[in-house]
Amino acid sequence: MTATQTPPPTRPPRGPVPKPRLSRMPRKPSSFDTLTLVLAFTLIAIVCLPLLQVVIGMVWKDGEFTFEAIERTLALPDLWTLIWNTLVLVIASSVCAVVIGFLLAWVNQRTDARWGLLNDILPYLPFLLPPVAGAVGWIMLLSPTSGLLNVWIRDALSLFGVDLATGPFDIHTWYGLILVYTVYAVPYTYLNISAALESFDSSLEEASRLSGAGYLRTLRRVTLPALAPSVGAGFLLSTWFGFGMFSIAAIIGTPAQIDVIAVRIVNLLTFSYPPDEDLAIGLSAIVMVFVGLSYYIQFRILRSARFGSISGKSTQHNIIRLGPWRPVVRGLVLIYVLGSTVLPMIGLFLVALNGYWTPNIDWGGLSLDAFRSTLIHDPSAREALFNSLGLGIVGGFIGILAASFVSLYVQRRRTALGAGIDAAIKMPASISNMVIAVGILLLLGGDPFNLGGTWLILLIGYLALYLPQASIASDAAVAVVGKDLGEASTVSGARDWKTFLRIYAPLMLPGLIGAWALLFIRIVGDLTASAILSGTENVVLGFRILEVFNGGSYAELAALSSTLVLITGTVLLFVIILSKRFGVAKTQSAPRTRKARR
Amino acid sequence: MQHAVQIEGLTKEFTRRDGTRIRAIDDAAITIDPGEFIVLLGPSGCGKTTLLRTIAGLENPDSGRISIDGRDVFASHNRTLVPPEQRDLSMMFQSYALWPHMTVRNNVRYPLETRRRPRIARKEMDRRALEALETVGIGELSGQYPGQLSGGQQQRTALARALVNGSPVILFDEPLSNVDAQVREQLRAELLATQRRLGFTAIFVTHDQNEAMELATRIAVLDQGKVQQVGTPAEIYRNPATAYVATFIGTTNEISGTWDPSQSGFSTDAGPIRSSSLTPETASARILWRPEDGKLESSRPSGPNTFEVTVTKTLFLGLHTEYVVRWGKASARIWSSEHHRFCPGDQAWLSVSPEDVMVFPGDGAQPTEAEAAEDTPPQSSAVLSEAAG
């Protein structure tokens, strides 16, 4: 008998805890690991150094310590208006987004009016209709005099003897701006709340019902409190989105003379000569403070809800039968989805095909002339298109490849180093895009790099901004494969490269292609980095749309925006088809995974 | 004889999110001989899977030594660390970890392809893969994809993959926990037969004591990262090294007592109890005995450890009847094959032989030299499986 007796531990159990050692037994890194680490640190550098640049820029200028940037920002005459406008816009739209997101999620998870398509469409809205194109689309619909939707409503009202000269709606107002912000924030709240409702352990609700509480009481006392963290998370994601949003505010807010911080930053850097970097830095710092504050609150909420009752196990929920209300609820959901996606697209396409913006559509005379003159005869638009496509393809490819190496590393080596890399790579998601773009311009735009307005600075900007998305998508692709499959290969005697090529690469491929496509769409539809980093020399699609908006024809604007939607829509369709096919392949092997995880 | 696996002084700590440090493996030592079937048994979170994964090289310990077939694969004193792909082991995962994009045959062939020693011709690889599949009885499924197989078939595929390159040591991480009870019984028997026939060393992790009893040549009981005891199933059951092992394996009656030299026994709430175990070094003791070792009679028997009791409950359990008895402040469960002999409310006499009374240090004292009765003869395994059930 080889029983092992151990002496009592010499260290008192409650003694001071020593700092965790990073690495206990340094394993000789393989060439695979080395490559991954090089990639990871490069990616982290292109995010962190620009941020550092912004922070340093606040107190350091021309080689000396100064508070000039902060003082000048605080002295800005309309600073408080800017902050007030931004806060009102962001908070109001986030509240609306939470309400709509909750209702949609609840209908879809808990009633028989649920509709699978909602899950397919809603999360993809920002991809299908990039905000810059969406904003233009909403103008085409809801401009007070010639907005198509307004005209149609006026026509309908005149049948009842109500005659209006303008309106009834005006997009260039507070409510118009909040409406469009809300439409783009709903995917964040919907996804969070929907996921929480889905994984909510329904036995908690059942226990409440058996304790004698009715449905509404259960909803109020059990379901809603348990959902609070995800509602909070959705709300804060939506505020994060709002603080960094530039295109909607620029296109809808500027004519309404509603100034927000993001637009002012771009104006200071891009549309002023000489660019005023001090003020841009100061305003960026304000954005950082707000974003930091919202993350602090989220952290507090999540921590206070650590005891949270989401079991993570998907359980069968009681589905409420709506009876005669079912078609009504379905109809409302359908109206929301169509209204938020299809309607602005119709606006764009009609104006583009009609050739000029008029409420009286000449249905017989629709033509592709506007597209032709914009895309073929306008060299700067054509160049913008090619630039965007090229950057999207290359940037997407580099981003996804690098992100997938890092995801694999993080999953396979659960070390402190891996966790740190993961956090650093996802950090831009918690800092405003705007601020990173400003930092990149400050760091690389001038001496000694002088990359301002080049392809390379745009590529770096896009990579830095959309890295979290690439990283999350590749994490998902790695997670689909799981840890065991790689370990089984290692135990079978395969080296890292072989495991990567034979096991991970083929299994991750469908997920990575989808992730590439989404990254491509993000880059092609971007306006945040583009507005700050793209010069007049090297125009990209989003920036060109902004230029045309500031001084071009509406037909051209609509044609460019429609082109953008056509590109993103085509690629998105490809993603959906792929994920459906991939989904089929996945269900074939699903019994294994599901059983294994039980 | 070369040891198949030897583990010495192995320690691994994790740091929890809140900063507290957990010893997942705490100074573990086991020596495993070729051809043994070792089961690492313990409740979830006891470190058994972590121990297995450190043998495989999938986790790195902090200190200690692991050698496989006489070769150090991990040694903290000279910073040796052999990566998992060079340890010449096979492992069967709880999830089976079959690669869904490869056919059953390609899954099984994969370990052969990665071998760097003598390269094998592809034909030979296919032949061996098929042979391994036939060994586990699913030769006809070689062209299928894992997603098309039933749970039991996937399990066999995973076993074939573990067997195919003839690794001397095969690790099993609860591989039977995902199939239903009937298939599990059958697979367990087949696994044991295969191991006996091929003669590999098996290290098998489970939390199921029936499974451990049935499969193991020796069981290592783990608790909180410590190896509490290594021994044959009969030793573990009859001769537990610690109170933890005694209570984790099978059922026990427990009472606390203090050593009373004048009686050369323990004074307890139940009255004086004698044990043929060595006396503990501490004054207070945990006194344990198994329900099947108590005898209930209607007249007073002679000898020590005899108590007059009241039957408070009877429970018919098929193989035996459980009688719950109470006397003074004490109560106990007795398993007897004599069904319906007593009814609740009856008076009876309970006797427990001093050989069957196990004594361990009590009240949080460290189990220093807690040697249970060395002279107690191990019982037959027939009794064990009944008792464990």
Interface residues (C-beta under 8 A of the other chain):
Chain A: M1 T2 A3 T4 Q5 T6 P7 P8 V17 P18 P20 R24 M25 R27 G482 D484 L485 E487 A488 S489 T490 V491 S492 G493 A494 R495 K498 R502 I503 P506 L507 Q588 S589 A590 P591 R592 T593 K595 A596 R597 R598
Chain B: T15 G19 T20 R21 D26 D27 A28 A29 I30 T31 A56 G57 L58 N60 P61 D62 F74 S76 R79 L81 P83 P84 E85 Q86 R87 D88 L89 S90 M91 F93 Q94 S95 Y96 A97 L98 W99 P100 H101 Y110 P111 T114 R115 R116 Y145 P146 G147 Q148 G151 Q154 R161 N165 L171 N178 K226 V227 Q228 Q229 V230 G231 E235 N239 A241 Q366 P367 T368 E369
